[in-house]
Amino acid sequence: MGVIDDFVDEYERQFDYWEAAARTAHALLEAELTSSGLRAIVTSRAKSVDRLADKLQRRNRDTPYNSVADIGQDIADLAGVRVALYFPGQIDEAERLVEATLDVHQVKRFPPDGAPAAIPPGPTATGTNQPTATSSATPEHSRRFSGYGARHFRVRIPSSRLSAGQARYGSALVEVQIASVLMHAWSEVEHDLVYKPLEGALSTSEHALLDQLNGLVIAGEIALEQLQKAGDVRVAAAKTPFRDHYELAEFLRTRLSALGSELSDATLGRVDVLFEFLAQRSAATATAAAVEPYIDRLEQDFERRPAAAQLADLMLSADESRYNAYLAAMSAARHASEGRRSTAAISKADSEDTLALNEFVDAWVMLETRIRDLGELGDARLQSLQAQFRLLDSRGLITPEQHLELNLMRNLRNQVFHGRSAEVSPERLREAAAWLRSLTAEIDRRAGER
């Protein structure tokens, strides 16, 4: 047996491993895309044994493999994930989301900047191979359109995103492809035609027709981008409730872009939870008009504090019923990513964790209520927590040391209310609740002495 047969036999024995690794990356990306309000179709697969053997035989004819290790270094698409975006204009945002979710080792863009048109390198989330010589087999035909347009990533899944039972998938190299739904469809058609040498090389007219179809796909992508922009304008102007969190995300993107904010993977955050929170309160609150007053109050630290989290903070403002509604919204969000545990995931009736959480919520709401009732702070409901704390410090109602500790408490609160409550012990929550109650009483005393 040769090195190719050895590699294929070993891969066939490990097929279930690669398929599971692909599914794991798929689940993570799909959850992140969904919660951020990016419409996409996400699929995954482990490379079929037959296709792998065919691919290795083709590549071996050009550059013979000397060992199984050589093949392992050459083939990076044993596990693959495909992201087919509805709107091609969101590809940059999707790329940043991939970089934030997975460990990216290599990025390839098709076609490369300044390069001639490229043909798709492989089918269904397959390789990052360099374009083959297929297109040069008919030199009499010159492409008029740009060909395959996509982003390919070679990634590994971070250990922080894996459960104990999934740890072994952290070493798997996975390929992620991002392109529009139209471009993915065109690349499938072209690949299946040009990679079938037994049926003969394509004629000049067939290449010309594929080129023409590529032009139609590019025109379709332009139309989709215009459709996206038109939809953003419609949603921003509408007085009716958002139909889903995708519409809320489109509204936020439009408004933040108008304010000059640079969109990124972290800009929006858990829009699905925010939408669920708004919808649970009432239909009237899940509208652009209800969200609009808070937009200008956002602080421009979106990489650290996503827009959805900041908006939720402003809307919660000293209202215990709203805090409870937000916790319920986190529980109801259907697409929480693996490795991210929501606050409500721990909520068994009368459990130690839930009792400690309730104690912390009560203490925090009591503090916020007292701050809001201090007339000298103005309309605290429309101010960020950081701004409220600065005002307390400047008015002498808290000491600089208490200001620093209060910011630490704010970080703890963000852990609890924005998805990382599993990292906080009940003992820590109770200690924090006691400190918050003590601070509230001290603020009352100082305010009364003035």
C-alpha positions in Angstrom: 0.0 0.0 0.0 1.2 3.5 -0.8 1.1 6.6 1.4 -2.2 7.7 0.0 -3.9 4.4 0.8 -2.4 4.5 4.3 -3.7 8.1 4.9 -7.2 7.3 3.5 -7.4 4.1 5.6 -6.5 6.0 8.8 -9.0 8.8 7.9 -11.8 6.3 7.4 -11.1 4.9 10.9 -11.2 8.5 12.3 -14.2 9.6 10.2 -16.6 9.9 13.2 -14.1 12.1 15.0 -13.8 14.6 12.1 -17.6 14.6 11.6 -18.1 15.4 15.3 -15.4 18.2 15.2 -17.2 19.8 12.2 -20.6 19.6 14.0 -19.1 21.2 17.1 -17.7 24.2 15.1 -21.0 24.3 13.2 -23.0 24.6 16.4 -20.8 27.4 17.8 -20.8 29.5 14.7 -24.6 29.0 14.0 -25.4 30.1 17.6 -23.1 33.2 17.4 -24.5 34.2 14.0 -28.1 33.8 15.1 -27.7 35.7 18.4 -26.0 38.5 16.6 -28.8 38.8 14.0 -26.8 37.6 11.0 -29.0 35.6 8.6 -27.2 32.6 7.3 -27.5 28.9 6.4 -24.8 27.0 8.3 -23.9 23.4 7.3 -21.0 21.1 8.1 -19.5 17.8 7.0 -16.5 15.5 7.3 -14.9 15.0 3.9 -16.2 11.9 2.2 -13.7 9.1 1.9 -14.1 8.8 -1.9 -13.7 12.5 -2.5 -10.6 12.5 -0.3 -9.0 9.6 -2.3 -9.8 11.3 -5.6 -8.4 14.6 -4.4 -5.2 13.0 -3.2 -4.7 11.1 -6.4 -5.1 14.4 -8.4 -2.7 16.3 -6.3 -0.2 13.5 -6.1 0.1 13.6 -9.9 1.4 17.2 -9.7 3.5 16.8 -6.6 4.0 13.3 -5.3 3.6 12.7 -1.6 6.5 11.2 0.2 4.8 10.3 3.5 1.6 10.3 5.4 2.8 13.4 7.3 3.2 15.3 4.0 -0.5 14.6 3.2 -1.5 15.7 6.7 0.2 19.0 6.2 -1.3 19.5 2.8 -5.0 18.6 3.4 -6.7 21.0 5.8 -10.4 20.4 5.0 -11.1 17.0 6.5 -13.7 18.8 8.7 -15.5 21.7 7.1 -18.2 24.3 7.9 -20.0 26.4 5.3 -21.7 29.7 6.2 -24.0 30.9 3.4 -25.0 34.5 4.1 -28.3 35.9 2.9 -26.8 39.3 2.6 -23.2 39.4 1.1 -22.7 42.9 2.6 -22.4 41.3 6.0 -19.4 39.2 5.1 -16.9 41.4 7.0 -19.0 41.2 10.1 -19.2 37.5 9.8 -15.5 37.3 9.4 -14.9 39.2 12.6 -17.4 36.9 14.3 -15.4 33.8 13.2 -12.2 35.5 14.5 -13.9 36.2 17.9 -15.4 32.7 18.2 -12.6 30.4 16.9 -8.8 30.4 16.8 -8.0 31.4 13.3 -4.7 30.1 11.9 -5.0 31.1 8.3 -7.3 33.3 6.1 -7.7 33.1 2.4 -9.8 35.5 0.3 -11.1 34.7 -3.1 -10.2 36.3 -5.4 -7.1 37.8 -3.8 -6.7 41.5 -4.0 -5.4 42.5 -7.4 -5.5 38.9 -8.7 -7.3 37.6 -11.7 -10.6 35.7 -11.4 -10.5 32.5 -9.5 -12.4 29.2 -9.8 -13.8 27.7 -6.6 -11.3 25.5 -4.9 -13.6 22.8 -3.8 -17.2 21.6 -3.0 -19.2 22.0 0.1 -16.9 23.4 2.7 -13.9 21.7 1.1 -10.4 22.8 0.5 -8.4 25.9 0.6 -6.5 24.6 -2.4 -5.0 27.0 -4.8 -7.1 27.3 -8.0 -6.3 24.5 -10.3 -5.3 24.7 -13.9 -8.8 23.8 -15.1 -9.6 27.3 -16.3 -6.4 27.4 -18.3 -7.4 24.3 -20.2 -9.3 26.5 -22.5 -7.1 29.6 -23.0 -9.3 30.9 -25.8 -11.9 31.8 -23.2 -11.1 34.8 -20.9 -13.3 35.4 -17.9 -15.2 38.7 -17.8 -16.3 38.4 -14.2 -14.5 38.1 -11.0 -15.3 34.4 -10.4 -15.4 32.8 -7.0 -15.8 35.3 -4.1 -15.5 34.0 -0.5 -13.5 33.9 2.7 -11.9 30.6 3.9 -10.5 30.1 7.4 -8.4 27.4 8.9 -9.4 27.3 12.5 -9.3 25.3 15.7 -12.0 25.4 18.4 -10.7 27.2 21.6 -10.6 25.0 24.7 -12.8 27.6 26.5 -15.6 26.8 24.1 -15.5 23.0 24.6 -17.0 21.0 27.4 -15.0 18.3 29.2 -16.4 15.6 26.9 -15.5 17.7 23.8 -11.9 18.5 24.7 -10.4 16.2 22.1 -11.9 18.3 19.3 -9.6 21.2 20.2 -6.8 19.7 18.1 -8.9 19.3 14.9 -8.1 21.7 12.1 -11.4 22.8 10.6 -12.1 24.8 7.5 -14.8 27.5 7.5 -16.0 29.0 4.3 -18.1 32.2 4.2 -19.8 33.4 1.0 -23.3 34.4 -0.1 -26.0 31.8 -0.7 -25.8 32.7 -4.4 -22.0 32.3 -4.6 -22.0 29.0 -2.9 -24.6 27.7 -5.3 -22.6 28.9 -8.3 -19.4 27.3 -7.0 -21.1 24.0 -6.6 -22.2 24.0 -10.2 -18.8 25.0 -11.5 -16.9 22.6 -9.4 -19.1 19.6 -10.3 -18.5 20.3 -14.0 -14.8 21.2 -14.1 -13.7 18.4 -11.7 -15.0 15.5 -13.8 -12.1 14.7 -16.1 -13.6 11.3 -17.1 -16.5 13.2 -18.8 -14.1 15.3 -20.8 -12.9 18.9 -20.5 -15.5 21.7 -20.8 -15.9 23.4 -24.1 -15.3 27.1 -24.7 -19.0 27.7 -24.8 -19.5 25.9 -21.5 -16.9 28.0 -19.9 -18.5 31.1 -21.3 -21.9 30.1 -19.9 -20.4 29.5 -16.5 -18.8 32.9 -16.7 -22.1 34.4 -17.7 -23.8 32.7 -14.7 -21.1 34.1 -12.5 -22.0 37.6 -13.7 -25.6 37.0 -12.9 -24.6 35.8 -9.4 -22.6 39.0 -8.9 -25.5 41.1 -10.1 -27.7 39.1 -7.7 -25.3 39.9 -4.8 -25.5 43.6 -5.6 -29.3 43.3 -5.6 -29.2 41.6 -2.2 -27.0 44.3 -0.7 -29.5 46.9 -2.0 -32.4 44.9 -0.5 -30.6 44.8 2.8 -30.2 48.6 2.8 -33.8 49.1 1.8 -34.9 46.8 4.6 -32.7 48.6 7.2 -34.4 51.9 6.2 -37.9 50.4 6.4 -37.3 48.8 9.8 -35.7 52.0 11.2 -38.8 54.1 10.1 -41.5 51.6 11.1 -43.7 52.1 14.1 -44.8 48.5 14.2 -43.1 46.0 16.5 -39.9 44.2 15.3 -41.0 40.8 13.9 -37.9 39.1 15.2 -34.4 39.8 16.5 -33.0 39.9 13.0 -35.1 43.1 12.4 -33.9 44.5 15.7 -30.3 43.8 14.7 -30.8 45.5 11.3 -32.2 48.6 13.1 -29.2 48.7 15.5 -26.7 48.3 12.6 -28.4 51.2 10.7 -28.5 53.5 13.7 -24.9 52.7 14.9 -23.5 53.2 11.4 -25.3 56.6 11.2 -23.5 57.5 14.5 -20.2 56.6 13.0 -19.7 53.4 15.0 -17.6 50.7 13.4 -19.5 47.5 13.3 -17.7 44.4 14.5 -18.4 40.9 15.9 -18.8 42.4 19.4 -20.7 45.6 18.4 -24.2 44.1 18.8 -23.9 41.2 21.2 -26.8 39.1 22.3 -29.5 40.8 20.2 -31.7 37.7 20.6 -31.9 38.1 24.3 -32.6 41.9 24.0 -35.4 41.2 21.6 -36.9 38.5 23.9 -36.7 41.0 26.8 -38.5 43.7 24.8 -41.1 41.3 23.5 -41.9 39.9 26.9 -42.6 43.3 28.4 -45.1 44.3 25.7 -45.4 44.6 21.9 -45.1 48.4 22.3 -41.6 48.1 23.7 -40.3 46.0 20.8 -40.3 48.9 18.4 -37.8 51.3 17.0 -39.5 54.2 18.8 -39.0 52.4 22.2 -35.3 51.7 21.6 -34.4 55.0 19.9 -34.2 57.2 23.0 -31.4 55.0 24.4 -29.2 54.9 21.3 -27.5 58.2 21.8 -26.8 57.2 25.4 -24.6 54.3 24.5 -20.9 54.6 25.3 -18.5 53.8 22.5 -16.8 50.8 24.2 -18.6 48.1 22.1 -15.7 45.7 22.0 -15.9 45.5 25.8 -19.6 46.2 26.3 -21.8 45.3 23.2 -24.7 47.5 22.2 -27.3 45.0 23.2 -25.9 44.7 26.8 -25.7 48.5 27.1 -29.2 48.9 25.9 -30.5 46.3 28.4 -28.6 48.1 31.2 -30.3 51.4 30.4 -33.7 49.8 30.1 -33.5 47.8 33.3 -32.8 50.9 35.4 -33.9 50.1 39.0 -36.9 48.1 38.0 -37.0 44.6 39.6 -39.8 43.4 37.2 -37.6 44.3 34.3 -34.6 42.5 35.8 -36.8 39.4 36.2 -38.0 39.8 32.6 -34.4 40.0 31.4 -33.5 36.8 33.2 -36.5 35.1 31.7 -35.4 36.4 28.3 -32.0 34.8 28.7 -33.7 31.5 29.5 -36.0 31.8 26.5 -33.2 32.6 24.0 -33.1 29.4 21.9 -29.7 29.6 20.4 -27.3 30.0 23.3 -23.9 28.8 22.1 -22.2 25.8 23.5 -19.9 26.7 26.3 -22.0 29.8 27.2 -24.4 29.2 30.0 -27.2 31.7 30.6 -28.2 33.0 34.0 -31.5 31.2 33.9 -29.9 27.9 33.2 -29.2 27.5 36.9 -32.7 28.4 38.0 -34.1 25.4 39.7 -36.7 26.4 42.2 -35.3 27.0 45.7 -31.8 26.0 44.5 -28.8 27.6 46.3 -27.7 29.3 43.1 -31.1 30.8 42.5 -31.5 32.1 46.0 -28.1 33.7 45.9 -28.9 35.2 42.5 -32.2 36.6 43.8 -30.4 38.1 46.8 -27.9 39.9 44.5 -30.6 41.1 42.2 -32.6 42.6 45.1 -29.5 44.4 46.5 -28.6 45.7 43.1 -32.1 47.0 42.3 -32.3 48.6 45.7 -29.0 50.5 44.9 -30.2 51.6 41.5 -33.5 52.7 42.9 -31.8 54.9 45.5 -29.6 56.4 42.8 -32.6 57.2 40.6 -34.4 58.8 43.5 -31.6 61.3 44.0 -32.9 64.2 42.1 -29.5 65.9 41.8 -28.4 63.1 39.4 -30.9 64.1 36.8 -32.7 61.5 34.7 -30.7 58.5 35.9 -32.8 56.1 33.9 -31.2 57.4 30.7 -27.7 57.4 32.0 -25.2 54.6 31.9 -24.2 53.0 35.2 -20.7 54.3 34.8 -22.0 57.9 34.4 -24.2 57.4 37.5 -21.2 56.2 39.6 -19.1 59.1 38.5 -21.8 61.5 39.6 -22.1 59.9 43.0 -18.3 60.3 43.4 -18.3 63.9 42.3 -21.1 64.7 44.7 -19.2 63.1 47.6 -21.9 60.4 48.1 -19.3 57.7 47.7 -15.6 57.7 48.2 -13.1 57.1 45.4 -12.4 53.7 47.0 -16.1 52.8 46.9 -16.2 54.0 43.3 -13.5 51.5 42.4 -15.3 48.7 44.2 -18.6 49.7 42.7 -17.1 49.3 39.2 -16.0 45.8 40.2 -19.5 45.1 41.3 -20.7 46.4 38.0 -18.4 43.9 36.2 -19.8 41.1 38.4 -23.3 42.2 37.5 -22.5 42.1 33.9 -21.2 38.5 34.3 -24.5 37.6 35.9 -26.8 39.3 33.5 -25.0 38.8 30.2 -24.2 35.1 30.1 -21.4 34.0 32.4 -23.2 33.4 35.7 -21.8 29.9 35.9 -18.4 31.4 36.8 -19.8 33.2 39.9 -20.3 31.2 43.1 -23.3 31.6 45.4 -20.9 32.7 48.1 -19.6 35.5 45.9 -23.1 36.7 45.1 -24.1 36.8 48.7 -20.9 38.8 49.7 -21.6 41.2 46.9 -25.2 41.6 47.9 -24.2 42.4 51.5 -21.7 45.0 50.3 -24.3 46.6 48.0 -26.8 46.9 50.8 -24.2 48.5 53.1 -23.3 51.0 50.4 -26.9 51.9 49.7 -27.4 52.6 53.4 -24.3 54.8 53.5 -25.4 56.7 50.4 -28.8 57.3 52.2 -26.9 58.6 55.3 -24.7 61.0 53.3 -27.5 62.3 51.2 -29.5 62.9 54.4 -26.7 64.9 56.0 -26.6 67.4 53.1 
